[in-house]
Amino acid sequence: MQATCPRKPQDSLSPSKIADLVSERLSKYDMSPEGGCSSAFKNLLSDFLHKRVADLRKTRTRLQLPDDQKDDYDRMEIVAANISGISAKQLQVSVEVPHMFVLCTCNFSLCGPHKNIAGL
């Protein structure tokens, strides 16, 4: 996420906010099999993002920071954000771009017998 969309430490979201946004996004129609998203892709994306939330929670715990209360100017908050923080923009890119890639590759006939090419 960091390489694709760098963020400032103060842009980092709290773990519960990330989890809420992930759940909200994954519940949308276009993330369902009927909407064109395979269950395998949805599960992989969900697992990846929930692991990132767990990593952020562990980082915050190790730095003795509360799970969801943020003080954007606290030095330890900045350290936590630099180690494992996720911004709203990074989350959006992580959820939207891979999904659009899968839709595009499906439109180019990679979903049929060649679906392993897309990794799904």
N, C-alpha and C positions, 0 to 999 in steps of 0.2 A: 504494500500500500504506500509506503513512504516514497519509494522510487517513482511511482506513477504520479503521485499527487502530494508533494511535500506540504507540511502544515506547520503552523506556529504553535508552540506549546499551549498558549491560551485558547486555541481553537479546539482543543481536545474535549471530547464528550465524556460524560460520566458512564460507567459500565451499565447502569440501568437504562440510561437514555439510548445507548447503542443497542442493547437487547430489545428495547421497545421498538426502535426504528427497524431493526432486522425482522422482528415478528410481524410488524405492520407490512413491510415490503413483501415478505414471503407469503403473506396471506392474500395478495392481490391476484386477480384472475390470470394475468399473463405469466405468473409463476406456478400455475397449475398445469397438469397434463392436458386439460381441455384448452388451456390458453397457449399451448405450444411448448411448455417447459417440461422436460423429463423429470421424473421423480429422482433419478440418480443425480442430475445436475443440482436440483433444489437441495437435496440432502448434502451433497458435497459443499455447496455454498454455505448452507446453514452450519454445518460442522466447522468449516473454516472460520466463519465469523464468530461463532460461539466460543471457539478456542481462543480467538483474539480477545474476546471479552474476559474469559477466564484468566488469560495472561495479564490483562490490565488489572483485574482484581487482585491477583497475586502480587503484582508490583506494588500496588497501593497498600496492601497489607504489610509487605516487607518494609515499606517506607513509613509505616504507622500512620497512614492517611485513612480517613473515613471512606467507605466504599463509594458513596455518591455525593458527598458534600465537597464542592470545589472552591478553592480560593485561587483564582488565576494568577495571582502575583506571589504566592508562596513558593519559596525555592524548591521545596520537596515536590510540590505540584508540577513544577517545570521539569524536574528530574523524572517523575513518573510519566509525564506526557512524552518526554524525549525517549524513554525506554519503550513504552508500549501504548502510547496514546493514539486515538483515532479521531479525526475531525469529521464533521458532517460531510464535507466535500469528499474525503477519502472513502467514507462509507457509501456515499452515493455512487462514486466511480466503481467501487468494488461490487456493488449490487447491480448497477445498470449496465456497465460496459461488458462484463462477461456474458450477461444474459443476451445482450444485443449481438455479441459475437456468435453465440450459439444459434440465435435466430438467423443470422446472416449465413452461417455455414449450412444450416438446414435448407435455406433457400437455394443454395448451390449444390444440392443433392448429396451432402455429406452425412445425412442422417439415416439414409436407408442402409444398405449393406456395408457402407463405409463409415458407420458412426464411430468406430474406434479412432478414426483419424481426428475427430474433434475431441477425443478424450472422454467421451461420455457413453 
